[in-house]
């Protein structure tokens, strides 16, 4: 798929998610230790419903391992953002760093 078409598709899906209220941007998300319960508490605070796509700027083993047992959560990097994952998710959560990284990569 040509780069311009890919960017246009991503922009369209992200715009639709934002209009539907399914897109969230969170500041300074970090977990001190690997705890699934702590991760679920964050999801509840963000009012994340259904399938959740968490977009990170870089690899974070603590976050990845904390959500490994949560069936409805998928973690991807901002560099790997794709239309299929965005469409499958009911809620998309970007960290502020991931949003900046996605803007750099796909702008």
C-alpha angles and dihedrals in degrees: 000000000000116000094241092053092047092051091047091050092049091048091050095049093045091049091051092048091050092049090050092049093244097120123085133180117202129195124227100350111183136143120216094207139011103272125146091199092056090051092050090051089056090050091051091049090053091048091236111178131191119342110008127204112198113197117201130187093225141357115297111182093191093057094041093052093042092058097038091098094046105095099200097051128089124182122205136165122251089242090059098049111144139175096241094057091045093051094047093052122088091197126027117199121191124187110225090247091051091051090052090048092049090051090052094048100041103031 
